[in-house]
Amino acid sequence: MLSAGAALAAAATMAALPAQAADKPATNAGAASPATSPAAGACPASLNFKFPRLQDEAPQNLCQYAGKVVLVVNTASYCGFTPQYEGLEALYGKYRERGLVVLGFPSNDFSQEPGSEKEISDFCYNTYGVKFPMLGKTHVRGGEANPMYALLARETGTAPKWNFYKYLIDRNGQVVGSYDSKTKPDDRQLVGRIEQLLGAR
């Protein structure tokens, strides 16, 4: 299992990460497919996918989050931004009752998530108490990007440039913004935008 100490040690090796770090592909894209659901007509294209859940590979239909504000984040355990897990969980805890969901997608696209899905799941829960939905390890950029991330890149014109890149989807399923890795979960502009979207009906 990846320890907090290991993550911090690895983070120290990343001293000065540029705001727009170089991009490269990963290992083992998680299986995903367009979701087929009785309510598929009401499910926006941005959420009309199924992915395995990180901890047990149970298929998750993202149409269940239709009507919510969704923050999508690609994550990694050995990154200078890994402590953002704590802020993401705090954000989820604060706003989930108002309709926010955070979706985490572990990825080794930047060579900082080498562990198994069990190791990642244990690390997230034991180190940061992560309770927001985490999906299976996957690709998030390039030709092997999972279909949701391919859509996010098309809609925003940008693929993740590093771990903890963020996309925001409104209650109508519209992709309304992207935020780089240096944008912390408690960033005033990000939180203000989330609050604005949560108030919209």
Buried (B, 14 or more C-beta within 10 A) or exposed (E): BBEBEBBBEBBEEBEEBEEEBEBEBBBBBBEBEEBEBEEEEEBBEBBBBBBBBBBEBEEBBBBBBBBBBBBBBBBBBBBBBBBBBBBBBBBBBBBBEEBBBBBBBBBBBBBBBBBEBEBBBBBBBEBBEBEBBBBBBBBBBBEBBBBBBBBBBEBBEBBBBBBBBBBBBBBEBBBBBBBBBBBBBBBEEBBEBBEEBBEEE
